Amino acid sequence: MVSSSIKRQRRRKRIDEDGDPEFQVAPMVDVLLVLMLFFMSITSTELLKKEKNLQLAEANSAKLNDQKRKTNEVVINVGWNNTNNTARFSMDGVDYPAANTLQDTLTGRVRENPTTYVLIRADKDVEYSNISDLMSTCASAGIASVTFAVIINSGEAAKAPDSSSAQN
């Protein structure tokens, strides 16, 4: 007489021979882990672009910039050191001592993508001469479009219109 365990083995063998696939969890977990790592790395690079301790300037007449051009956006943070009254520039988590030291990096970005534009996130205490130097550096690097991140009355961050199209 055939035992019940042998019958189960035969039944299992028959199912496998029929071609019914079994659901495998391990490959699915691998795929999910890869996706999770991908999204975590993208999120961290996006966070590196923005300094949390900057206090952006307020602008009453700023307009929201609805253009979604993130692929060719270069974010430059300009902070202000109150102890020695100097500006500090950073881009992609790298600090630069002065605006003109950014020129080689910006020129390289323009060579890679000619439609590159700069988003300046400046602290509200930064002196205008530092922003002017930064804009001159951008122009020397071949960047035609510069925008500014500001806070509008409701407290939400906005991008001011392109300086190339702004009127004085």
N, C-alpha and C positions, 0 to 999 in steps of 0.2 A: 504494500500500500504506500502511496506517495504522501509524504507529510505535507502539512500546510505551508511550511517555509519553502519547500521546493516549488509548490504551486505559485506562491507569491513571486519567486524568482523567475519562473517561466512567464508569468503575467507581465512582470516588469520588463523582461527581455522582449516580449511581444510588442509592448508599447514603444520601446526604443527602436525596434526594427521597423515599426510603422512610420517613423520619421517625425513623431511629435516632439517638438523641441522642449527642453526643460528651461525654465527661467533661471538665469545665473545672476546672482546678486553681486559677486565680486567685480565683474567688469562694470556694472552700473555704479558701484561705489567709486571705482577708479575714475570714471568719467565725471562724477559729481565733485570729487576732490580736485580734479584738474580745473573744472569750471570755477570752483570756489577760489582757488589760487589765482586764476586769471583775474577775476573781479576784485580780489583783494589787492593785487598789484596795480591795477588800473586806478583804484580808489586812492591808494597811497601816493601815486604820482600826481594825481589831481590836487591832493592836499598840499603837496610840496610847493605848489605854485603860489599859495596864499598864506601870508603871515597873519596869524590871529590877533597879534597885539597892535596892529596898525589901526589908527583911528582915522577913517576916511573923512574927507571934507564933505560938507553938506552943500547941496546945490538945489536951489528952489526951482530952477527952470530946466533941469536935466530931463532928458527923454530916455525912456527905456530903449535899449538896442535889442531888437528882436532877432537879429541875424545870428544864426547858429554856425559860426565859423571856427569852432574850437580846434580844428586840425592844423590851422596855420596861425594860431594865436600864440604870442610870446608874452608871458606875464612878467613884468618887472616891478618888484616891490621897492619902494623908497621909504625908508624909515628915518626917524630923526632921533639923534642922541642928544638929550638935553644937557648932559654934563659937560660936553665939550663943543656943543653946537655944530655938529657935523651930520651930514646925510650919510646913510648907509644904503647901498644898492644890493639887491639880491635877485637872482634869476635861477629858477629850477633848483633851489636849495643851495646855490653857490653864492657866496658873498663877494662883492667887488668893492674896492676902496673908493673908486670915483666913476663918474658916468662914462668917461672916455675909455676906461678899461673894458667896457662892454662891446666896443666897436668890432673887434675881431670875431667875437662870438655871434653878434648880430649879422655881420656880413656873411658868415658861413651859413646861417639860417636862411638868408635871402637867396644865396646860391642854391640851396636845397629846394626852396619853395619860393618863387618870386612873389607870390601873393601874401607873404608873411606880413602880419600887422602886429603892433605892440599895444598891450593893455597896461597902462601905468596905474599902479595902486599906490598912491602917495599918502603918507601921513599928513594930517591937516596942519601940522606945525612945520613942515618942510619949507624952506625958503624957496622962492620962485627961481632964484639963480640956479639952483640944483636941477629943477625941472627943465629949465631952459637948456642947461648943458646936456641933459639926457635927451631932449628932443633934437638938439643939434647932432648928437651922436647917432640917433636913429636916422636922421636925414643923411648923414655921411655914409651910413651903412646901406643906404638905398631903400629904406622903409618909407613908403609913401603915406601910410595910414597909421595914426596914433589915436587911441581912445583912452579915456580916463574913467576909473571906477570911482563913483561918488555915492553918497547916501542922499536920497530924496526925502522930503518932509515926512513921509510915513515911516521912515526908518529902514526901508529896504534898500539893498545895494543895487545900484544901476550902473550902466556904462554910459558915459556922456557921449554925445555924437562925435563922429570922427573929427579930429582937429583939421583934417584936410578940407572938410566941408563946413566947418564952423565959421561963423562970421564974428568979427570983433565989434 
